Amino acid sequence: MTRIQMQEAQTPESAELDLTEYKGKAIMVRGHGGSGWIYSSEVIDQVGPILSAVVQKLLSK
């Protein structure tokens, strides 16, 4: 995930999002997918550990 837009003359890594603060949490992200990156991305919502565990369980099936 990167903050830059798809057409910017920068590498996606130059504005990669640091997701350290969201470790162990489920997050909702808004952005535009392409080339293995989510461009213009931003975290728009997050949930705590209990709901994150429920989401993980549901998605692992």
N, C-alpha and C positions, 0 to 999 in steps of 0.2 A: 504494500500500500504506500502510495506516495502523494504528497500534496500538490505536485506540479500537474499542469494540464498536459494532455496528450501531445499537443503540437509545440510545446516549449523546447527550446534548443538546449536542453539539459538532460543528463541521464536521470532516470527515475530514482536511482540510489541517492542522488544528491539531496532529495527532500523526502526520504523514506520516513514513515511514521514510526515513532518509538512507542511500542505497545506494552512496555514494561509495567506500567501502572494498571493494566487490565489483565495481568496474569491470573489465570484461574477463573476469569469471568467471561460470560457470554456477552458479546458486543454486537451492536447493529451499526453497519457502516454504509455511508452513501458515497457513490463515486461512479466512475466509468471504467469498465473492464477492457483490457486489451494487452496483448503481448505478455501475458502472465502477471500483469500489474493491475491494481485498481488506482486509476488516476483521479486527481481532484478529490481524494478521499478525505473523509472526516468521520469520526465516531459520533453517532447521533444519539445512542442510548447504550446503557449497560445494565446488567442485573447482578445481584449478589451471588454468593456461592451456592445457596440452596437451589435457586432457579437455574443456575448454570449447570448443576449436577443433573437436574431433570432434563434440560436441553441436551446435554451430552448423552444421557441414557437413551433418549428418543432417537437421536441421530446415529447412534452406534448400531442400531438394529438393521 
